[in-house]
Amino acid sequence: MTKNNYPPQSPFGPPVGPQQPQPVNVKRDRQISPLWILPLLALGLAAWLVFQAVSEAGQRITIHFEDAAGLIAGRTTIRYQGLEVGIVRDVKLSEDLHSIYVTADIYPEAVQILRKGTRFWLVKPKASITGISGLDALVSGNYIALLPGRGEPTNEFTALDSQPAETPAGDGLTIQLQAPDLGSVSVGAQVYYKKIPVGEVYNYTLSNNKKRVLIDVLIQPQYANLVTNKSRFWNVSGVSANIGLNGVDVQFESLSALIAGAIAFDSPDEGLPIQPNHLFRLYPDLNTAGRGIAITIELPDNNNISASGAPIVYRGLQIGQISDLRLDRQRKRIIASAAIEPSMSDLLTTGTSMLLEEADLSLSGVKNLGNLIKGNFLTLLPGEGEPSRQFQAFTQEQLEEKRPGAASIQLSADQSYGISRGTKVTHKGMTVGSVKQVILDKDKVRFDIIIKPEYTALVRSQSRFYIDGGIQADISPEGINVSVPPAEQLISNSIAFTSTGQSPMRRHYQLFKNQSLARLAGNQQQGSTTIQLFADALPSVSEGSPVLYRNLPVGKVSQYALTRDGVTIKLAIQNQYRHLITASSVFWNQSGVEVEAGLSGVNIKASPLASLIKGGIAFDSMSGIPNRVGKQFKLFASLKDAKEFGTQISLTASYAKGISAGTNIQFQGVVVGKVLTLTPDFKTGLVTINARLFPQFADSLTRTETHFWLVAPKIDLTGVKNLDSILRSYIEVEPGEGNYRQTFTLSEQASETFNGLTVILESVARASVRPGTPLLFRDIQVGQVSNVALGELADRVLIEAQIEPDFRHLVRADTVFWNTSGLDVSLGLTGASIQAGTVDTLIRGGIALATPEGQPLSAPAQTGTHFLLHEKANPEWKKWRTAIPAE
């Protein structure tokens, strides 16, 4: 089938040949329909609302707080310098429940301050003794304050517990005060001007070098003009007390200043305005903050000047005061800062100096007594020259040294002899100078003295300086010469000198201990005198060994020879020292080192170097020592042996246990002699003790009624006696009257003289009674048992009891005595009854006594009266309450 490519014919008619498509002309309408205006307006309005909301919302931040006290979402504001810059949106707990998250919005105009260094804190009303803060929060409620900081932008912060210390609490003038330490000042401490609070302390820190404290102060705006470059600030914290001869002055600024500290200031009229953060000095008190012309003064050492307002005086009137003391940069000088009255400015010249006024107490008068309490002060000595603000203070000695023609001399000695700075230098009793200083120079003591210009001619080349003071005694062949100086010299020594020799003076002299040694040292006599000694054995000396008088060489050993009984030693004494040899001269060996060891320690004495090497003999005048062997002087082994070589005595003892050679003889703890030997007598059973009493005590102890007894420790249930004799027994002596005597009896106990009442108690048995058993009246000891012995017929025990004098009136003719020693145990069908006295009576025993009631009282008992000692008390006796008046 052939396909027909013609289209089917229409049912409406026959087709007219092949049909072609006809073009259609379509036109588009390109105009916006009015219907779109409304959506566009709605879209624009929404965009504007979003922009407006974002713009007003600012930036959301998170702040971490320790607690949420006073924070309310939607009400608590965030402020900067009083201007609201944000608001709290939400307050919630952290996940760990340890802190509070506060979500807040910061207004757009304050977004730029949100940096890492920005700090937030909660402001709440607060009242304390120092004042009230956060008062605006009391009305508007708590708010969050912020302080802008530096760093990268951030939106998360941690709040501070309180306002930063370095941030002023308000507007005003900020200044800094510098002080050595903080003292009692604290943050919030008030600043006063004429007792009106005008500011407060808001911070304090250490200075850069960590040596000072910087205190930040805010002065209220209305008072800022009171602070000038001449203002002086001082501490008024706590209580200020001034104690002097005029009484006690106590001051304090206010109650708040007493508790929290405070600062006050004053401003002279001529001051100029200052810039913020100006640095001032904080003085410790009002006295040191004196106004006037500022000067500096170099002070001598040991000046005893008070840094708290020591006065500066001119012609008796105070014209200034010290405000501070410090060391210079080299730490070699003491510098004082002071203020002088402006009206005295013409006195402040290069020729002006300061005199250090010190206290001077002597029998001749009292000077500056108040300095002992208040400290020294300065006197201005005006001079000529150009204006100056730097001065130097001098002591009286230093001023004397500066005078034209004054002489400075150095003295040397082995010791200071009690001389100190200011000690007078005299000549024939007249003051001609003074001691400038006393110092230790190697192995010597050096004295720097000043001689006044008008007296320098008295010091010659052969002058000898010596200590002048105290009572001096010279013993010579012509007799004893005792010199008593004026009363002032008895209390304080001075330095005197002789005026011999030629001019000019020397710069160095030796200072002698006394006038005698100075005279001896200056004696120019020649030749020697021979003195002969006797010794049992040759000491450690040889020919040429020195002979010393108080460590001063006065001769030498010339020769020695062996004799039948010992050794003879000849001494050559220089003629200028011949007068030192007297009838009471005592010689001893002074060679090597002497060591004395005892319970009190070890005492070591070394001889001078010359006698250490060659040996030596020393001597001095000592009265009462047997110093001769025939016509020769005796040579003792040591000074100790010489002093102990006194009068020999003999003691006869029936009991000498604990005594040996060297045992001390004592009087009230003072050793007055020693035991030499003990010789037993086997026929009589006695021991003869040879002892020696020291010379200075022998005359008082070698008397007929002198009593010697042995002191040994006694330990029993009644106690411990003579505890000091536990290590070694000793002999005690009690001086007596009578004629001279050298033989005595050594007793076992001290002699006792009793002035009370002695009665005899009779008992069937001794029981626990023994010497020392107390006698008790109402449990108070009124006496004791002195002796217990059998009666003559051995049918009873006689107990001698001694009643003290103050209680003898308690014993009457009808007084009863009973034994209270031990325990009283009674057994019966109803049980046991145990009665015991005090712990003391259980250990020591005891005898009680009582006097029957009834008037009149029986007659007082007499010494020797016998009483019966009952074994136990009648119960009725213990109930007696007899009133017995003292006689």
Solvent accessible surface area in square Angstrom, and as a share of the most:
residue,aa,sasa,rsa
1,M,240,1.07
2,T,130,0.75
3,K,167,0.71
4,N,104,0.53
5,N,134,0.69
6,Y,154,0.59
7,P,78,0.49
8,P,129,0.81
9,Q,123,0.54
10,S,57,0.37
11,P,127,0.80
12,F,193,0.80
13,G,26,0.25
14,P,112,0.70
15,P,58,0.36
16,V,126,0.72
17,G,50,0.48
18,P,96,0.61
19,Q,127,0.57
20,Q,135,0.60
21,P,123,0.78
22,Q,145,0.64
23,P,128,0.81
24,V,128,0.74
25,N,129,0.66
26,V,122,0.70
27,K,176,0.75
28,R,202,0.74
29,D,124,0.64
30,R,210,0.77
31,Q,159,0.70
32,I,141,0.72
33,S,44,0.29
34,P,105,0.66
35,L,151,0.75
36,W,156,0.55
37,I,99,0.50
38,L,135,0.67
39,P,67,0.42
40,L,111,0.55
41,L,116,0.58
42,A,60,0.46
43,L,123,0.61
44,G,41,0.40
45,L,106,0.53
46,A,47,0.37
47,A,60,0.46
48,W,140,0.49
49,L,94,0.47
50,V,93,0.54
51,F,137,0.57
52,Q,64,0.28
53,A,60,0.47
54,V,99,0.57
55,S,44,0.29
56,E,110,0.49
57,A,46,0.36
58,G,28,0.27
59,Q,58,0.26
60,R,135,0.49
61,I,1,0.01
62,T,37,0.22
63,I,0,0.00
64,H,32,0.14
65,F,14,0.06
66,E,128,0.58
67,D,81,0.42
68,A,38,0.29
69,A,54,0.42
70,G,34,0.33
71,L,17,0.08
72,I,85,0.43
73,A,50,0.39
74,G,41,0.40
75,R,180,0.66
76,T,5,0.03
77,T,22,0.13
78,I,0,0.00
79,R,49,0.18
80,Y,64,0.24
81,Q,159,0.71
82,G,66,0.63
83,L,120,0.59
84,E,74,0.33
85,V,6,0.03
86,G,0,0.00
87,I,25,0.13
88,V,0,0.00
89,R,112,0.41
90,D,62,0.32
91,V,41,0.23
92,K,113,0.48
93,L,105,0.52
94,S,7,0.05
95,E,179,0.80
96,D,84,0.43
97,L,125,0.62
98,H,148,0.66
99,S,27,0.17
100,I,19,0.10
101,Y,65,0.25
102,V,0,0.00
103,T,23,0.13
104,A,0,0.00
105,D,6,0.03
106,I,0,0.00
107,Y,53,0.20
108,P,58,0.36
109,E,111,0.50
110,A,6,0.05
111,V,47,0.27
112,Q,116,0.51
113,I,29,0.15
114,L,4,0.02
115,R,85,0.31
116,K,139,0.59
117,G,30,0.28
118,T,7,0.04
119,R,82,0.30
120,F,0,0.00
121,W,17,0.06
122,L,26,0.13
123,V,23,0.13
124,K,99,0.42
125,P,52,0.33
126,K,135,0.57
127,A,79,0.61
128,S,62,0.40
129,I,84,0.43
130,T,26,0.15
131,G,38,0.37
132,I,120,0.61
133,S,60,0.38
134,G,19,0.18
135,L,107,0.53
136,D,72,0.37
137,A,3,0.02
138,L,119,0.59
139,V,140,0.80
140,S,66,0.43
141,G,33,0.31
142,N,36,0.18
143,Y,24,0.09
144,I,0,0.00
145,A,12,0.10
146,L,6,0.03
147,L,42,0.21
148,P,46,0.29
149,G,23,0.23
150,R,221,0.80
151,G,40,0.39
152,E,112,0.50
153,P,93,0.58
154,T,34,0.20
155,N,77,0.40
156,E,99,0.44
157,F,12,0.05
158,T,98,0.57
159,A,14,0.11
160,L,62,0.31
161,D,131,0.68
162,S,72,0.47
163,Q,69,0.30
164,P,11,0.07
165,A,47,0.37
166,E,82,0.37
167,T,22,0.13
168,P,43,0.27
169,A,66,0.52
170,G,40,0.38
171,D,121,0.63
172,G,37,0.35
173,L,20,0.10
174,T,22,0.13
175,I,1,0.01
176,Q,49,0.22
177,L,0,0.00
178,Q,54,0.24
179,A,4,0.03
180,P,85,0.53
181,D,92,0.48
182,L,45,0.22
183,G,54,0.52
184,S,68,0.44
185,V,3,0.02
186,S,43,0.28
187,V,77,0.45
188,G,14,0.14
189,A,0,0.00
190,Q,29,0.13
191,V,0,0.00
192,Y,17,0.07
193,Y,33,0.12
194,K,144,0.61
195,K,141,0.60
196,I,92,0.46
197,P,63,0.39
198,V,1,0.00
199,G,3,0.03
200,E,50,0.22
201,V,0,0.00
202,Y,23,0.09
203,N,16,0.08
204,Y,87,0.33
205,T,67,0.39
206,L,102,0.51
207,S,13,0.08
208,N,155,0.80
209,N,93,0.47
210,K,141,0.60
211,K,146,0.62
212,R,90,0.33
213,V,16,0.09
214,L,32,0.16
215,I,0,0.00
216,D,16,0.08
217,V,0,0.00
218,L,14,0.07
219,I,0,0.00
220,Q,66,0.29
221,P,79,0.50
222,Q,117,0.52
223,Y,62,0.23
224,A,29,0.22
225,N,122,0.62
226,L,46,0.23
227,V,3,0.02
228,T,17,0.10
229,N,63,0.32
230,K,96,0.41
231,S,7,0.05
232,R,49,0.18
233,F,0,0.00
234,W,31,0.11
235,N,30,0.15
236,V,24,0.14
237,S,24,0.16
238,G,21,0.20
239,V,83,0.47
240,S,67,0.44
241,A,64,0.50
242,N,91,0.47
243,I,114,0.58
244,G,17,0.16
245,L,110,0.55
246,N,147,0.75
247,G,38,0.37
248,V,97,0.56
249,D,68,0.35
250,V,86,0.50
251,Q,109,0.49
252,F,116,0.49
253,E,42,0.19
254,S,32,0.21
255,L,106,0.53
256,S,18,0.12
257,A,0,0.00
258,L,70,0.35
259,I,110,0.56
260,A,14,0.11
261,G,2,0.02
262,A,0,0.00
263,I,0,0.00
264,A,8,0.06
265,F,3,0.01
266,D,33,0.17
267,S,17,0.11
268,P,15,0.10
269,D,146,0.76
270,E,122,0.55
271,G,16,0.15
272,L,112,0.56
273,P,121,0.76
274,I,24,0.12
275,Q,139,0.62
276,P,81,0.51
277,N,99,0.51
278,H,67,0.30
279,L,90,0.45
280,F,16,0.07
281,R,78,0.29
282,L,7,0.03
283,Y,20,0.08
284,P,79,0.50
285,D,40,0.21
286,L,109,0.54
287,N,80,0.41
288,T,0,0.00
289,A,4,0.03
290,G,14,0.13
291,R,123,0.45
292,G,30,0.29
293,I,32,0.16
294,A,70,0.55
295,I,4,0.02
296,T,43,0.25
297,I,0,0.00
298,E,41,0.18
299,L,8,0.04
300,P,20,0.12
301,D,105,0.54
302,N,134,0.69
303,N,10,0.05
304,N,96,0.49
305,I,13,0.06
306,S,41,0.26
307,A,40,0.31
308,S,56,0.36
309,G,15,0.14
310,A,6,0.04
311,P,44,0.28
312,I,0,0.00
313,V,24,0.14
314,Y,45,0.17
315,R,202,0.74
316,G,66,0.63
317,L,125,0.62
318,Q,106,0.47
319,I,4,0.02
320,G,10,0.10
321,Q,31,0.14
322,I,0,0.00
323,S,10,0.07
324,D,31,0.16
325,L,52,0.26
326,R,115,0.42
327,L,98,0.49
328,D,17,0.09
329,R,232,0.85
330,Q,122,0.54
331,R,184,0.67
332,K,167,0.71
333,R,111,0.40
334,I,39,0.20
335,I,14,0.07
336,A,0,0.00
337,S,23,0.15
338,A,5,0.04
339,A,5,0.04
340,I,0,0.00
341,E,83,0.37
342,P,83,0.53
343,S,91,0.59
344,M,53,0.24
345,S,48,0.31
346,D,109,0.57
347,L,26,0.13
348,L,1,0.00
349,T,17,0.10
350,T,90,0.52
351,G,41,0.39
352,T,7,0.04
353,S,19,0.12
354,M,0,0.00
355,L,19,0.10
356,L,5,0.02
357,E,23,0.10
358,E,46,0.21
359,A,33,0.25
360,D,73,0.38
361,L,98,0.49
362,S,38,0.25
363,L,101,0.50
364,S,85,0.55
365,G,38,0.37
366,V,95,0.54
367,K,101,0.43
368,N,39,0.20
369,L,85,0.42
370,G,22,0.21
371,N,10,0.05
372,L,107,0.53
373,I,92,0.47
374,K,114,0.48
375,G,12,0.12
376,N,9,0.05
377,F,41,0.17
378,L,0,0.00
379,T,23,0.14
380,L,2,0.01
381,L,58,0.29
382,P,69,0.43
383,G,27,0.26
384,E,158,0.71
385,G,46,0.44
386,E,125,0.56
387,P,104,0.65
388,S,21,0.14
389,R,102,0.37
390,Q,144,0.64
391,F,17,0.07
392,Q,78,0.35
393,A,2,0.02
394,F,22,0.09
395,T,8,0.05
396,Q,84,0.37
397,E,17,0.08
398,Q,53,0.24
399,L,32,0.16
400,E,25,0.11
401,E,61,0.27
402,K,119,0.50
403,R,100,0.36
404,P,126,0.79
405,G,57,0.55
406,A,26,0.20
407,A,9,0.07
408,S,48,0.31
409,I,1,0.00
410,Q,55,0.24
411,L,1,0.00
412,S,42,0.27
413,A,6,0.04
414,D,106,0.55
415,Q,98,0.43
416,S,45,0.29
417,Y,44,0.17
418,G,67,0.65
419,I,8,0.04
420,S,66,0.42
421,R,95,0.35
422,G,36,0.34
423,T,19,0.11
424,K,81,0.34
425,V,0,0.00
426,T,8,0.05
427,H,19,0.09
428,K,181,0.77
429,G,57,0.55
430,M,123,0.55
431,T,53,0.31
432,V,1,0.01
433,G,3,0.03
434,S,21,0.13
435,V,0,0.00
436,K,53,0.22
437,Q,64,0.28
438,V,44,0.25
439,I,64,0.33
440,L,137,0.68
441,D,59,0.31
442,K,187,0.79
443,D,118,0.61
444,K,86,0.36
445,V,16,0.09
446,R,55,0.20
447,F,0,0.00
448,D,11,0.06
449,I,0,0.00
450,I,1,0.01
451,I,0,0.00
452,K,52,0.22
453,P,31,0.20
454,E,104,0.46
455,Y,61,0.23
456,T,28,0.16
457,A,77,0.60
458,L,57,0.29
459,V,3,0.02
460,R,80,0.29
461,S,24,0.16
462,Q,103,0.46
463,S,3,0.02
464,R,48,0.18
465,F,0,0.00
466,Y,18,0.07
467,I,12,0.06
468,D,32,0.17
469,G,15,0.14
470,G,24,0.23
471,I,110,0.56
472,Q,45,0.20
473,A,64,0.50
474,D,43,0.22
475,I,79,0.40
476,S,31,0.20
477,P,89,0.56
478,E,155,0.70
479,G,34,0.33
480,I,122,0.62
481,N,98,0.50
482,V,85,0.49
483,S,60,0.39
484,V,96,0.55
485,P,23,0.14
486,P,88,0.55
487,A,63,0.49
488,E,46,0.21
489,Q,29,0.13
490,L,83,0.41
491,I,130,0.66
492,S,60,0.38
493,N,57,0.29
494,S,8,0.05
495,I,0,0.00
496,A,5,0.04
497,F,5,0.02
498,T,36,0.21
499,S,38,0.25
500,T,56,0.32
501,G,26,0.25
502,Q,138,0.61
503,S,81,0.52
504,P,112,0.70
505,M,37,0.17
506,R,118,0.43
507,R,138,0.50
508,H,114,0.51
509,Y,10,0.04
510,Q,107,0.47
511,L,3,0.02
512,F,27,0.11
513,K,114,0.48
514,N,30,0.15
515,Q,78,0.35
516,S,27,0.18
517,L,25,0.12
518,A,1,0.01
519,R,109,0.40
520,L,3,0.02
521,A,40,0.31
522,G,19,0.18
523,N,44,0.22
524,Q,136,0.60
525,Q,91,0.41
526,Q,145,0.65
527,G,48,0.46
528,S,66,0.43
529,T,37,0.21
530,T,88,0.51
531,I,15,0.08
532,Q,63,0.28
533,L,0,0.00
534,F,24,0.10
535,A,7,0.05
536,D,113,0.58
537,A,71,0.55
538,L,74,0.37
539,P,24,0.15
540,S,80,0.52
541,V,11,0.06
542,S,48,0.31
543,E,110,0.49
544,G,26,0.25
545,S,0,0.00
546,P,17,0.11
547,V,0,0.00
548,L,4,0.02
549,Y,18,0.07
550,R,136,0.50
551,N,99,0.51
552,L,49,0.24
553,P,76,0.48
554,V,0,0.00
555,G,12,0.11
556,K,112,0.47
557,V,1,0.01
558,S,46,0.30
559,Q,84,0.37
560,Y,89,0.34
561,A,58,0.45
562,L,153,0.76
563,T,61,0.35
564,R,237,0.86
565,D,115,0.60
566,G,6,0.06
567,V,10,0.06
568,T,14,0.08
569,I,0,0.00
570,K,65,0.28
571,L,0,0.00
572,A,18,0.14
573,I,0,0.00
574,Q,69,0.31
575,N,51,0.26
576,Q,23,0.10
577,Y,18,0.07
578,R,93,0.34
579,H,59,0.26
580,L,16,0.08
581,I,9,0.05
582,T,17,0.10
583,A,85,0.66
584,S,33,0.22
585,S,0,0.00
586,V,0,0.00
587,F,1,0.00
588,W,19,0.07
589,N,28,0.14
590,Q,27,0.12
591,S,27,0.17
592,G,24,0.23
593,V,80,0.46
594,E,46,0.21
595,V,93,0.53
596,E,65,0.29
597,A,84,0.65
598,G,49,0.47
599,L,162,0.81
600,S,121,0.78
601,G,37,0.36
602,V,97,0.56
603,N,69,0.35
604,I,111,0.56
605,K,106,0.45
606,A,73,0.57
607,S,14,0.09
608,P,44,0.27
609,L,128,0.64
610,A,54,0.42
611,S,0,0.00
612,L,71,0.35
613,I,128,0.65
614,K,96,0.41
615,G,5,0.04
616,G,0,0.00
617,I,0,0.00
618,A,4,0.03
619,F,1,0.00
620,D,23,0.12
621,S,30,0.19
622,M,37,0.16
623,S,98,0.63
624,G,61,0.59
625,I,16,0.08
626,P,66,0.41
627,N,14,0.07
628,R,109,0.40
629,V,60,0.35
630,G,71,0.68
631,K,190,0.80
632,Q,40,0.18
633,F,15,0.06
634,K,37,0.16
635,L,12,0.06
636,F,8,0.03
637,A,73,0.56
638,S,22,0.14
639,L,41,0.21
640,K,82,0.35
641,D,61,0.31
642,A,0,0.00
643,K,99,0.42
644,E,34,0.15
645,F,52,0.22
646,G,2,0.02
647,T,35,0.20
648,Q,79,0.35
649,I,3,0.01
650,S,28,0.18
651,L,0,0.00
652,T,49,0.28
653,A,1,0.00
654,S,80,0.51
655,Y,103,0.39
656,A,17,0.13
657,K,151,0.64
658,G,46,0.44
659,I,14,0.07
660,S,53,0.34
661,A,65,0.50
662,G,26,0.25
663,T,0,0.00
664,N,43,0.22
665,I,0,0.00
666,Q,27,0.12
667,F,69,0.29
668,Q,143,0.64
669,G,56,0.54
670,V,81,0.46
671,V,51,0.29
672,V,5,0.03
673,G,0,0.00
674,K,50,0.21
675,V,3,0.02
676,L,67,0.33
677,T,69,0.40
678,L,57,0.29
679,T,74,0.43
680,P,71,0.45
681,D,61,0.32
682,F,182,0.76
683,K,196,0.83
684,T,86,0.50
685,G,54,0.52
686,L,64,0.32
687,V,30,0.17
688,T,47,0.28
689,I,0,0.00
690,N,40,0.20
691,A,0,0.00
692,R,38,0.14
693,L,0,0.00
694,F,18,0.07
695,P,16,0.10
696,Q,126,0.56
697,F,59,0.24
698,A,9,0.07
699,D,101,0.52
700,S,68,0.44
701,L,6,0.03
702,T,0,0.00
703,R,68,0.25
704,T,60,0.35
705,E,120,0.54
706,T,9,0.05
707,H,40,0.18
708,F,0,0.00
709,W,36,0.13
710,L,13,0.07
711,V,10,0.06
712,A,32,0.24
713,P,50,0.31
714,K,111,0.47
715,I,121,0.61
716,D,62,0.32
717,L,144,0.71
718,T,45,0.26
719,G,32,0.31
720,V,80,0.46
721,K,129,0.55
722,N,57,0.29
723,L,118,0.59
724,D,103,0.53
725,S,1,0.01
726,I,85,0.43
727,L,135,0.67
728,R,122,0.45
729,S,14,0.09
730,Y,24,0.09
731,I,0,0.00
732,E,21,0.09
733,V,1,0.01
734,E,76,0.34
735,P,57,0.36
736,G,17,0.17
737,E,132,0.59
738,G,40,0.38
739,N,119,0.61
740,Y,128,0.49
741,R,91,0.33
742,Q,73,0.33
743,T,81,0.47
744,F,9,0.04
745,T,92,0.53
746,L,9,0.04
747,S,33,0.21
748,E,107,0.48
749,Q,131,0.58
750,A,35,0.27
751,S,65,0.42
752,E,154,0.69
753,T,125,0.73
754,F,67,0.28
755,N,116,0.59
756,G,10,0.09
757,L,0,0.00
758,T,25,0.14
759,V,0,0.00
760,I,30,0.15
761,L,0,0.00
762,E,35,0.16
763,S,13,0.08
764,V,126,0.72
765,A,59,0.46
766,R,116,0.42
767,A,65,0.50
768,S,52,0.34
769,V,0,0.00
770,R,103,0.38
771,P,78,0.49
772,G,21,0.21
773,T,1,0.00
774,P,1,0.00
775,L,0,0.00
776,L,19,0.09
777,F,24,0.10
778,R,120,0.44
779,D,112,0.58
780,I,109,0.55
781,Q,80,0.35
782,V,3,0.01
783,G,1,0.01
784,Q,74,0.33
785,V,1,0.01
786,S,39,0.25
787,N,74,0.38
788,V,31,0.18
789,A,48,0.37
790,L,120,0.60
791,G,9,0.09
792,E,178,0.80
793,L,151,0.75
794,A,68,0.53
795,D,85,0.44
796,R,99,0.36
797,V,13,0.07
798,L,48,0.24
799,I,0,0.00
800,E,55,0.25
801,A,0,0.00
802,Q,36,0.16
803,I,0,0.00
804,E,74,0.33
805,P,64,0.40
806,D,113,0.59
807,F,66,0.27
808,R,89,0.32
809,H,24,0.11
810,L,17,0.08
811,V,1,0.00
812,R,18,0.07
813,A,65,0.50
814,D,63,0.33
815,T,6,0.03
816,V,27,0.15
817,F,0,0.00
818,W,16,0.06
819,N,23,0.12
820,T,36,0.21
821,S,27,0.18
822,G,33,0.31
823,L,109,0.54
824,D,60,0.31
825,V,79,0.46
826,S,59,0.38
827,L,149,0.74
828,G,50,0.48
829,L,194,0.97
830,T,145,0.84
831,G,41,0.39
832,A,67,0.52
833,S,56,0.36
834,I,112,0.57
835,Q,104,0.46
836,A,59,0.46
837,G,41,0.39
838,T,68,0.40
839,V,110,0.63
840,D,62,0.32
841,T,6,0.03
842,L,77,0.38
843,I,86,0.43
844,R,58,0.21
845,G,3,0.03
846,G,0,0.00
847,I,0,0.00
848,A,12,0.09
849,L,4,0.02
850,A,11,0.09
851,T,3,0.02
852,P,33,0.21
853,E,98,0.44
854,G,45,0.43
855,Q,137,0.61
856,P,125,0.79
857,L,36,0.18
858,S,35,0.23
859,A,66,0.51
860,P,48,0.30
861,A,7,0.05
862,Q,118,0.52
863,T,87,0.51
864,G,37,0.36
865,T,43,0.25
866,H,97,0.43
867,F,18,0.08
868,L,106,0.53
869,L,11,0.06
870,H,52,0.23
871,E,145,0.65
872,K,142,0.60
873,A,21,0.16
874,N,65,0.33
875,P,98,0.62
876,E,101,0.45
877,W,37,0.13
878,K,114,0.48
879,K,146,0.62
880,W,35,0.12
881,R,154,0.56
882,T,14,0.08
883,A,77,0.59
884,I,24,0.12
885,P,93,0.58
886,A,80,0.62
887,E,156,0.70
